[in-house]
Amino acid sequence: MTVTGPSRPARWRLSAKLLVASTLITIVGFSAVCVSVMVNMRHGEAELARQTSENLASSIDADISRNIELFDLSLRAVVTNLLSPEIKSVSRELRHLILFDHAATAQHFGAIQVFGPDGRLLIDASTLDPAPASAIDDEYFTIQRDNANLGLFISRPMMHRGAYSIVLSRRIVNADGSFAGVAAGAIRFSYFHELFGRLRMDPEDTITVMRNDGIVIMRTPFDPAAIGRDARANPATRRALAEPNGIATAVSGLDGIERQFVWRGGDKPLVVVVGKSWNSIYALWRTQAQRIAAVMALLIGFAVAGTLFLGSEMSRRARAEDSLEELAITDALTGLRNRRKFDQALELEWRRAERSGTPLALLMIDADDFKSYNDRFGHQAGDQALFALAGCIAVVARRPGDCAARYGGEEFALLLPGLNATAALQIAETICRSVAALNIEHAPLTVSVGVAALTPFNGLATTDLIAAADKALYAAKANGRNQARLAANAQIALVA
């Protein structure tokens, strides 16, 4: 036996599914938005780091370039004045004044010196009587001596006059173009320490000043092992030496940290490279992403918990409505469908049979002499007998569309969609035998069954089927009870 037709619990279950689906869609949507926001924030942090590094590199490059240019102008002035014929005829004091009148002076600049073609110190801007010294083996001297068109040369970091420095030098030539010596001066490392000391940097960030051949001049954080080292093994260094300005990501050969490198001055004697580690670039973003993820996790947890709670409540309500509906369509005594449900099922199956052109059978079942049985043995015994009778009817109503119902009092109805009169009569006779075989405590019980079957068509109604089954039931009663009779009307008995 089945309950036919749509029910409200089914709609509640559908609503629960929609609630779960909408919650999932909402969670996925908000998660996608948050991921998109965090990705954009990540790109924004990288872009901000790039701009900051570019500004820093440009500022440092401008400061270094300006000081080198000032010092180079002083060297140029010394070289030019030394070529003047009159310089040899003046006193040492006047020569000193002429040569170094325009020399750049600063805390971190060393005094300019002039060395002869044999490398011996001839003139020193810091004194009129320089102590004997020779630069014959120094890089800044030998490279100027061996390269006529070198121009300004910046040496490797070296000890010069008691201080770690870089030495700037220019070649001095005679009127006939022959080598006449070298003018040289130093920029002490204290300049770079002071320049970089004013900057606020993250622990893993670096600033490197290189010569245009890849030799490291200065690096901060200061690492003595890195000073004077050839950094051309790093791909970012090779790019920095080949391009005037640019940006690249590479792993440092000194500490193995991956950084974003930005450089300025690739076409100048000294190149400034600012390296910012990706850890420091994404540090703030990572903190914000963790906070957003934590908030999202809480909201998702709340949404899931709320959805589970509401789904549980909907399921509980659906079960309650199932129970209420079951009670509303079930006979309390026998457990079969009640008269209301039977009427609904009959209307539904009638329309279905009419559309499909299939037969519809109805059995009207009545307990024989039940009033006297009830009067003799009492209402409790009568109820027990009706319950047992209902069990015999329920056994044969096994198909999905079958509907067994208590029609009223001791009368029952069994609706059998799709069965013709012959099959329906066989089921009716089975019910009669089953009831007669019941082992009832007080006395045997029998039933009479009226059977009617037809294929619905225009001009017929459900009342015609009920009336035909009732007449067949009365015929069974009149014929001696404990039997099943088929409706005698030729029209009603017609089946497809």
C-alpha positions, 0 to 999 in steps of 0.5 A: 500500500502506498500514499499517492500524490504529492505531499508537503514533506516532499516540498520541505525536503526540496527546500532543504536541498535548495538551502544547502545548495544556496549555502554552498553557492554563497560560500563558493562565491564569497570564497572566490571573491576573497581569493580574488581580493587576496590575489590582487592584494598580493600583486599590489604588494609586489608592485608597491615593493617594485616602486619603492625599490625603484625610488630607492635605487634611483635616489642612491644612484643619483647620490653616488653619481653626483659625488663621482662626477664631482670628484671626476671634475677635480681629477679632470682639472688636475690633468688639464692644469698639469698640461699647461706649460707654465705649471713647471715654472711656478713655485710649489705653493702656486702650483699647488694652488693652481692644481687643486683650487677646484678640487672637491673636498668632502669628509669622505674624499681622499686627497688627489695625488699625481704619480709620474710615469714610473709610478712614483708619487710627485704631488699630493694635494694634502701636503707640499712635501709628500712622503715617498710612495709608489703606485707602480703595482696598483691596479688604478695605475697599471690599467691607466698606463696600459690603456690610452683611451680608458678615461675615468677608472674606478678601482676594486675596493682596496686599502688606500692611505690607511682607509678602505676605499675605491680609487678614481684615476685618470691618465695624464698624457704629454703633448705628444700623447705619451704616457705622463702619469696618473692622477688619482683620488679615493672615496672612502667606504665611510661614504657608503656606510653613512649613505646606507646607514640613513636607510630603514631596511628589512633584515633580508633586504640588500643594496649592492653597488657594483662596478660595470664589470660585475665587481662588488664595490659595496653591499649592505648589510655589510659582508666583507666576503662579498666586497670585491667579489665578481657577481656575474654568475647571478643572472640578475647581475648579468641583466643589470650590467646589460640594461640601464634599468630593470627588474628581475627575480633571482636567488642570491649567491651569497645567502640563497634568499630569493629576492626582487632585484631592481637596478639603476645605472647599468650604463654608468661606471657604478650600478646600484642594485636594490634587492628586496626579499619576497618574504619581506614583500609578502609579510604584511600581505601574509598577515592580512591573508591569514586574518581574512582566511580566519574570518572566512573560516569562521563565517563558513563554519557559521554558515555550515552550522546554520545550514545543518541546523536549519536542515535538521529542523526541516527534516524534523518538520518533514518527519513530523508532517509525514507522521501527521499526514500518515495519521490523517490518511490512516485508520487508527484501528486497522492501520489501513487507509481511511475513507478520505484517502480512499476517495483521493486515491480513487479519483487519481487512479480513475483519471490515470486509467482514463488517460491510459485506457487501462482497467480499474478494479474495486473490491467492496469487503464486508464482515458477515454478521459482524453486529451480532459478533460484536454484541455477543463478544464485545467491542474489544473482541470486535476490534481485534477481529477487524484488525485481523481482517484488515491484515488479510486485505493488506497482504494482497495489496502489494503493488505501488498503486493498490489502496486498501482502506476501511470504508466504514464500520466493518466495511472495507475497500480495495482499489486495484489499478490495472486489473481486469474483472477476472484477476480482481475476482481471484484476489477477492476469493483469496481474501475470503479464504484468508479470512475464513482461515483466521484463528480468531479466539472467540468465533470464526469470521467470514466476509462477503466481497463485491467485485467490479472492474471497468475501463473509464470512458466518457459517461462513467464516473467513480460513483458508477464503479462504487455502486456496481461493487456495492450491488455485487456485495449485496448479491454475495450477502444474499447468496449466503455470505462468505463469498465473492461475487462479480458485478452482473451489469454488462456495461460495468463488467466491461474491460479493455 
